[in-house]
């Protein structure tokens, strides 16, 4: 119970008897009251003392008016004593309560001071305290004022604590988002609940919020630009940042959010820290540099491609479609197209310069490719739709194929070339052998020509045998036919040999042994079918030349002398048969010459090159006929007596017409005429031999002059 609410008077209880009221003496009560009064008593104590005095005074008056004064006096003394004892007890309790109240007031003052320290206030400036704490009276009023002030301060502390905690939580969240330590922003020297502290936290939060928003916008813009550059450059992730960005892009694509990446879940190491933003900035700068560099390169390539397309006249459907992008794929596509076009330009330059044709011609000459195959190949690559690179590739392929074919059958080609050259030499020798002026050359030259005449045909047979063996060996080793001009060359060679007509009196290995003809046979001298005739009688000096008719009559007489007796009467009939045989041989020679081998001497890049120009001219001017005509050919036309090969420019019709002309006259060198000798036993009848005189050059039949 509060001391101020307790009853000031207490009635003592006697356990042995009834209660007895004792009244104190008013003088004693007055003196006691005056002695015990203190100047520092509270209003409650003063009220109690005045109530006690009133009771004592009323008791004394009642005792004085009582009819029994002595007895009543004793009772009053007892009552007063009890009152005095109660007052002493009350004073003690009052003093105790006063000390407790002072202690409580002191505690309240310390609490208020602590609250003021927390709030950053001065206790003297607290509006609830009317006086200073040091001069405050120990009273209930002071206690109540201090209680109200303490409660108000406590409420302010609670309210400010909530605000501080709210700002601190916000600061911690933002610091966590930007990957910063919160303690760095919460350090302060101000009172924790002061208004300045709250304002400081608020300013810190505002600054962090501003920085967070800036970093968020920067992150948003960089991630968006990285997505664009990734799509433009077809970027491939390489590190942890790229993998996290790839997952973020996939998540944004799934949710359809391509702009607000901050609303999505961001995986580590992506964050709003300075390190992460610096790394993203470097990546974006690198991608931008690559993008702009590649874009400039792409634009340059597109410009160059446009010029090349215009130069080559490339149609629109074959051009690369120009796109507004800078991806690696598009740049690689343009690079491949530009490289192919550069190769096309280089191939066109090489093709139009014609530098490749001489090398290909040399390879064709080495492989003895026909003119028809060459023309067909040139026509196949001269098509306008074929690009120049393909043309050069075909030329290179043709060269490689020819080289490979030549390497596999070089021996066959060499033998073919040697045979062709030898044939053309024989044709050229046959043409020059008809010139009578060559007899005036030196004896050394005549001996060399005679050696060639004797060795030409056997050498040709040996070359053909070796060539056939080489072809058969090639076919056995390779398992394929040796083709030439689309036909098996072995069959072509065998056909040429089978249909060949050789005048062995012109090209013989030894001195020809000519058998005497029968009635229906004649011998050929310089391709002219005649009967064997004796050596003419020596003409006297100064004799004049007989006319043509007399010469013919003498020839007829001489032939009649050499023929058997039963055939002398049929001289005219024999002459007609000889003319008929001459026409048959002429027609046969024309037919055989048209089917003869048409090889030409080709100039080779190797050591196979020889008399191509001379042989070609000789082959061109050579006649295709093998007629036994004895008349002098017309100017510009020569008669061939070796029908092994005919030039491509020969005219068999003109040759056949020239063979139909009748011989009018001829002149025979007496030194080279055959002499009728007796045939040895065992030899065929009518054999004619040409005697060889010592020290005298034996003239070949081709030396007869018409």
Secondary structure as UniProt FT lines:
FT   TURN            3..5
FT   HELIX           26..36
FT   TURN            39..40
FT   HELIX           43..64
FT   HELIX           69..119
FT   HELIX           123..125
FT   TURN            127..128
FT   TURN            134..135
FT   HELIX           140..177
FT   TURN            178..179
FT   HELIX           183..186
FT   TURN            192..193
FT   HELIX           195..233
FT   HELIX           240..255
FT   HELIX           261..263
FT   TURN            268..269
FT   HELIX           274..312
FT   HELIX           316..318
FT   HELIX           328..353
FT   HELIX           355..367
FT   HELIX           371..381
FT   TURN            384..385
FT   HELIX           388..408
FT   HELIX           410..432
FT   TURN            433..434
FT   HELIX           436..440
FT   HELIX           443..478
FT   STRAND          483..484
FT   TURN            485..486
FT   STRAND          487..488
FT   HELIX           489..498
FT   STRAND          501..502
FT   TURN            504..506
FT   TURN            519..520
FT   STRAND          523..525
FT   TURN            526..527
FT   STRAND          528..530
FT   TURN            541..542
FT   HELIX           548..562
FT   HELIX           565..570
FT   HELIX           571..594
FT   TURN            607..608
FT   HELIX           612..621
FT   TURN            635..636
FT   STRAND          642..643
FT   TURN            648..649
FT   HELIX           652..659
FT   HELIX           670..672
FT   TURN            681..682
FT   TURN            685..686
FT   STRAND          688..689
FT   TURN            694..695
FT   HELIX           701..703
//
